[in-house]
Amino acid sequence: MILRKKLLALVGLAALFLAGCSSGLRDPLAEVPQAEEDFKAQLLPLFDEAEGLLGDLMPTRVGAQSTFPRSLTVASDDEGIVLITSPRSWTPPTSIEELNGKPLFIKIRCTSTGKCHVWLGELMSDGQQGYRMTWYGDKDSSGRRLRTTTEAQVEVGQSKPPIPPCKFYPCYSKKWVKFPNGQWGWVYDILIWPNNPTFIAHILAPFPSDLPGQPLQGTLNTDPLVGKLRGVVDNLRKPYEVEWPPAILLREDKALAFAPYKNPKLSQAQKPEELLNQDLGLLYLRLGDATRVLSLKLVQDGEEYFLAATDLKNPSQGARFKVGQVSMPCPPFECYAPSPLFLGIEDHLQASPTFQLGVGELLLDLIEIP
């Protein structure tokens, strides 16, 4: 009897010990996808408030409330965060003509303090085989809605790309570009892939920097998500400490977060060649359900550039991501507004999305991440 009691006591102590070890060995990386979902959940009240304020711009002609899943793209930099989503009443068209005069997306921008503003983009035909994007923002003192228009580029395809570029449609993207007049600014593109297998449309339009958005009462807190990412970073051996917070890019099927290393070469380099084989930063990457944390270097192979990626949790595993364009187009803060750190994404009619990374003076574009 005494021996049996001792054995039971030892078993109990062992169970407690193993439970403590299992909780202590919990992988912080495994918790980030749920933090992404929790972050997206807090966006719903913002979207509801935004659609209520924009009710005068979404008349009954857009149709009844859609049963399609709501598409979402989140893109942040160290000045704040942009949320791009489809109107709740969005339904897929079967031709480009059906898009004329139809609200295509809602844009919300929240500053680092959490305060948010909203805009709406509507595609309009100019009657001469061309299109313009009408952007609606705040109301003036008389209650009249402020708006401005920018030229829209519209491409129409006859077949779907071989690999679905996003989980829900339309796909929304945000990218930093140089315009023909030499100025820089954000452009937004929309890839519409409706049920009709013979129609797909890609629409790209610059966003006006001087149109004030309508203020929202709701606020946005990125601290829980950023905190989970910080927990991952702190537990990894890396060549340098990282600048914080990171730039973040989220879609339903993919997520990226990039934090540059405190590598003095990043601020000292005058041309891209001086950053070859240098440690650039740390990338959190989720494709589907698979998550990795990668250390990135810029390398050159012949005439082509790549990001050499080392898995920091399993250094024997690595990857190379092709970079289509590498440049230092202008001094920091002169053309990189609002931030010298950002992630961008661009969809294409017949190819997978490509990504963009801006860090300091370095601009990496058309990055292919399979």
Buried (B, 14 or more C-beta within 10 A) or exposed (E): EEEEEEEEEEEEEEEEEEEEEEEEEEEBBEBBBEBBEEBBEBBEBBBEBBBEBBEEBBEEEBEEEBEBEBBBBBBBBBBBBBBBBBBBBBBBBEEBEBBBEBBBBBBBBBBEEBBBBBBBBBBBBEEEEEBBBBBBBBBEEEEEBBBEBBEBBBBEBEEBBEEEBBBBBBBBBBBBBBEEEEEBBBBBBBBBBBEEEEBBBBBBBBBBEEBEBBEBEBBBEBEEBBEBBBBBBEEBEBBBEBBEBBBBBBBBBBBBBBBBBBBEEBEEBEEBEEBEEBBBBBBBBBEEEEBBBBBBBBBBEEEEBBBBBBBBBEEEEEBBBBBEEBEBBBEBEEBBBBBBBBBBBBBBBEEBBBBBBBBBBBBBBBBBBE
